[in-house]
Amino acid sequence: MTVPLPSDPRGASPEQLRTEVAAAVAGLDGLADRPLAEHVEAFERVHAALGAALAQGSAPGAA
């Protein structure tokens, strides 16, 4: 299911926001093959990247 995303007030399109979210989630690729000690850091990076990408679409003035 594709969730429509609002436009970024800086001019990023919904497709650009989707790309940023996909890139963030891609940080979990291969996680099962990495040592358990690396999992927390990977989740923290993905969480931060998702927060940044999603905050762009929910910023005041977003279409």
QUIFEN-V979415 format. One record per backbone hydrogen bond with DSSP energy under -1.0 kcal/mol. CO is the residue of the C=O (numbers start at 1). NH is the residue of the N-H. E is the energy in kcal/mol with one decimal. If there is no record, write none. Layout:
# QUIFEN-V979415
co=CO nh=NH e=E
co=CO nh=NH e=E
This chain:
# QUIFEN-V979415
co=8 nh=11 e=-2.6
co=12 nh=8 e=-2.7
co=13 nh=17 e=-2.1
co=14 nh=18 e=-2.6
co=15 nh=19 e=-2.2
co=16 nh=20 e=-2.1
co=17 nh=21 e=-2.4
co=18 nh=22 e=-2.8
co=19 nh=23 e=-2.4
co=20 nh=24 e=-2.1
co=21 nh=25 e=-2.6
co=22 nh=26 e=-1.9
co=24 nh=27 e=-1.5
co=25 nh=28 e=-2.3
co=26 nh=29 e=-1.7
co=28 nh=31 e=-2.1
co=30 nh=33 e=-1.4
co=31 nh=34 e=-1.4
co=35 nh=38 e=-2.1
co=36 nh=39 e=-1.5
co=38 nh=42 e=-2.0
co=39 nh=43 e=-2.8
co=40 nh=44 e=-2.5
co=41 nh=45 e=-2.3
co=42 nh=46 e=-2.4
co=43 nh=47 e=-2.7
co=44 nh=48 e=-2.4
co=45 nh=49 e=-2.4
co=46 nh=50 e=-2.8
co=47 nh=51 e=-2.5
co=48 nh=52 e=-2.2
co=49 nh=53 e=-2.4
co=50 nh=54 e=-3.0
co=51 nh=55 e=-2.1
co=52 nh=56 e=-1.2
co=59 nh=62 e=-2.1
